[in-house]
């Protein structure tokens, strides 16, 4: 029977925090992260900043370029590069 590793290092906690931000972390990963956050001030700060960043991005009013416009820009750049290549 394998041991369940509850204590995780900071790099794994930060990775789990990132996964959690995008709703990709499992329940077990979230539990491990929360246990880690109890005793690690640096990772608590990382998590806090991650949450702020996520909120700012969600609340932003940035408009993205549509796919067709992106394709036209890419084609224009590629054509310009082809014409100016040595």
C-alpha positions in Angstrom: 0.0 0.0 0.0 1.4 3.4 -1.0 1.7 6.3 1.4 -0.3 9.4 0.8 2.1 12.3 0.7 0.3 15.3 2.2 3.2 17.7 2.7 4.3 19.2 -0.6 7.3 21.5 -1.5 6.7 25.1 -2.4 7.3 24.5 -6.2 4.5 21.9 -6.2 2.2 24.2 -4.1 2.8 27.1 -6.6 2.0 24.8 -9.5 -1.2 23.6 -7.8 -2.1 27.2 -7.1 -1.7 27.9 -10.8 -3.8 24.8 -11.8 -6.4 25.8 -9.2 -6.6 29.3 -10.8 -7.7 27.7 -14.1 -10.0 25.1 -12.3 -7.7 22.2 -13.3 -6.6 21.1 -9.8 -8.1 18.0 -8.3 -9.7 17.9 -4.8 -6.6 16.1 -3.4 -4.3 18.7 -4.9 -6.4 21.5 -3.4 -6.3 19.8 0.0 -2.5 19.5 -0.1 -2.2 23.1 -1.2 -4.4 24.3 1.7 -2.3 22.3 4.2 0.9 23.8 2.7 -0.6 27.3 3.0 -1.1 26.8 6.7 2.6 26.9 7.4 4.1 28.7 4.4 3.9 32.4 4.3 5.6 32.8 0.9 3.1 30.5 -0.8 0.2 32.3 0.9 1.5 35.5 -0.6 1.9 33.8 -4.0 -1.7 32.5 -3.8 -3.0 35.9 -2.7 -1.2 37.6 -5.7 -2.5 34.9 -8.0 -6.1 35.6 -6.9 -5.6 39.3 -7.4 -4.3 38.8 -10.9 -7.1 36.5 -11.9 -9.7 39.0 -10.6 -8.0 41.9 -12.5 -8.0 39.9 -15.7 -11.6 38.9 -15.3 -12.7 42.5 -14.5 -10.6 44.0 -17.3 -12.4 45.5 -20.3 -9.7 44.5 -22.8 -11.1 43.6 -26.2 -9.3 40.9 -28.2 -8.7 40.9 -31.9 -11.0 38.4 -33.7 -9.5 35.3 -35.3 -10.0 36.6 -38.9 -8.2 39.8 -38.2 -5.3 37.9 -36.6 -5.0 35.7 -39.6 -4.9 38.7 -41.9 -2.2 40.4 -39.8 -0.2 37.2 -39.7 -0.4 36.8 -43.5 0.6 40.4 -44.0 3.7 40.0 -41.8 4.6 36.7 -43.5 4.3 38.3 -46.9 6.5 41.3 -45.8 9.1 38.9 -44.4 9.2 36.8 -47.6 9.6 39.9 -49.7 12.4 41.3 -47.6 14.3 38.1 -47.0 17.9 37.9 -48.1 
